[in-house]
Amino acid sequence: MIKNMSNADRIIRILVAGLFAYLYFGGIVTGMLGIALMVFAAVFVLTSSIAFCPLYSLFNFSTRKKT
């Protein structure tokens, strides 16, 4: 797996995942939408931790600088 996410991209995903978790556990978003947000949050955390996004590779896209 070649890394295809920049540090800024990874930080933004972690922050969005934290926001989704806050909305769900704070009771602001409930039901199926809340569960969907938690699934997205888990995917964001996972992809950020390994710096690889499968959708980016599918579309041949990268936010990481070429070195």
C-alpha positions in Angstrom: 0.0 0.0 0.0 1.4 3.3 -1.0 0.4 6.2 1.2 -1.9 8.6 -0.5 -3.0 11.0 2.2 -1.2 14.1 3.4 -0.9 15.0 7.1 -3.4 17.8 6.7 -5.9 15.4 5.2 -5.3 13.0 8.0 -5.8 15.7 10.7 -9.1 16.9 9.1 -10.4 13.3 9.0 -9.6 12.8 12.7 -11.3 16.1 13.6 -14.4 15.2 11.6 -14.5 11.7 13.2 -14.3 13.4 16.6 -17.2 15.7 15.6 -19.3 12.7 14.5 -18.6 10.9 17.7 -19.6 14.0 19.7 -22.8 14.3 17.8 -23.7 10.7 18.3 -22.6 10.2 22.0 -24.1 13.7 22.9 -27.5 12.5 21.7 -27.7 15.2 19.1 -27.9 12.7 16.2 -29.6 9.4 16.9 -31.1 6.4 15.0 -29.8 5.2 11.7 -28.2 8.6 10.9 -26.2 8.4 14.1 -25.1 4.8 13.3 -24.0 5.9 9.8 -22.0 8.8 11.3 -20.2 6.4 13.6 -19.4 4.1 10.7 -18.0 7.0 8.8 -16.0 8.1 11.9 -14.5 4.6 12.2 -13.5 4.6 8.5 -12.0 8.1 8.8 -9.9 7.0 11.9 -8.8 3.8 10.2 -7.8 5.4 6.9 -6.1 8.3 8.8 -4.1 5.9 10.9 -2.7 4.0 7.9 -2.5 7.1 5.6 -4.2 5.3 2.8 -7.7 5.9 1.3 -9.0 3.1 -1.0 -11.3 5.6 -2.7 -8.3 7.8 -3.5 -6.5 4.9 -5.1 -9.6 3.9 -7.1 -9.7 7.3 -8.7 -5.9 7.6 -8.9 -6.0 10.7 -6.5 -3.5 11.7 -3.8 -3.2 14.6 -1.4 0.4 13.5 -0.5 3.2 15.5 -2.1 5.3 13.7 -4.6 9.0 13.4 -3.5 
